[in-house]
Amino acid sequence: MWRNYESPVVGILMLEIKVQGAKSLKDRRQVFRSLQTLLRKRWNVSVSDLGPPGSWSDLAMAVGVVGSSFESVEGTLSEVMRFLNMKEELAEFTIVRMKREVEKYDIF
């Protein structure tokens, strides 16, 4: 039965962000929630706040995508990266590091 299905392709974009001018955890969370809402609405991706707990200005974030083709997952992550780089220019935050991985899983 599973032979007729495509193997899933999973992509993850990991970011380390510095929130400019954050004076509380509320400021950091506001930046994350804003990005999370925009990314989910525009690309229907999963977005997670990875910490670090208690930091006002440091934010680790992951964006996940699952699809049936390498090209579609890679394309979505590329669009997300371009969007985040554009938002960075508005000086709300600075991207310190960004790493992208895309894997095809042959589990069946």
SVG drawing of the C-alpha trace seen along z (x, -y; Angstrom):
<svg xmlns="http://www.w3.org/2000/svg" viewBox="-3 -50 29 52">
<polyline fill="none" stroke="black" stroke-width="0.4" points="0.0,0.0 2.7,-2.5 4.6,-2.0 2.4,-4.5 3.2,-7.4 6.1,-9.9 8.6,-9.8 8.3,-12.9 10.8,-15.7 11.4,-17.7 13.1,-21.1 14.1,-23.1 15.5,-26.6 17.2,-27.4 17.8,-31.0 19.6,-32.8 18.2,-36.3 19.1,-39.4 16.1,-41.5 17.0,-45.2 16.1,-47.3 14.3,-44.6 13.7,-45.7 11.8,-42.6 10.7,-39.1 7.5,-40.6 9.4,-42.6 11.2,-39.4 8.0,-37.4 6.3,-40.1 8.9,-39.9 8.6,-36.1 4.8,-36.1 4.8,-38.7 7.2,-36.6 5.3,-33.4 2.0,-34.8 3.4,-36.3 5.2,-33.0 2.3,-30.7 -0.2,-32.9 1.9,-33.3 3.5,-29.9 1.7,-27.6 4.9,-26.5 5.6,-25.4 7.4,-28.0 8.9,-27.3 10.6,-29.4 13.6,-27.4 14.7,-29.8 17.0,-30.6 14.7,-30.8 14.9,-34.1 16.9,-36.0 15.4,-39.4 17.3,-39.9 18.4,-36.5 16.0,-34.3 16.5,-30.9 13.8,-30.0 13.0,-27.1 10.8,-27.0 9.7,-23.6 8.3,-22.5 7.1,-19.1 6.4,-18.4 6.5,-15.7 9.3,-17.2 12.8,-18.6 12.2,-21.5 9.0,-22.7 10.4,-22.4 13.7,-24.1 11.7,-26.9 9.5,-27.6 12.6,-27.8 14.3,-30.1 11.2,-32.4 11.1,-32.4 14.8,-33.3 14.3,-36.2 11.3,-37.5 13.2,-37.3 16.2,-39.1 13.8,-41.8 12.2,-42.2 15.6,-42.4 16.3,-45.6 13.4,-47.2 15.8,-47.1 13.4,-45.3 15.9,-42.4 19.2,-41.2 19.9,-37.7 23.0,-36.4 23.1,-33.0 20.9,-31.0 21.1,-27.3 19.0,-25.4 18.7,-21.6 16.5,-19.6 16.2,-15.8 14.2,-13.2 13.1,-10.3 12.7,-6.9 11.0,-5.2 8.5,-3.0"/>
</svg>
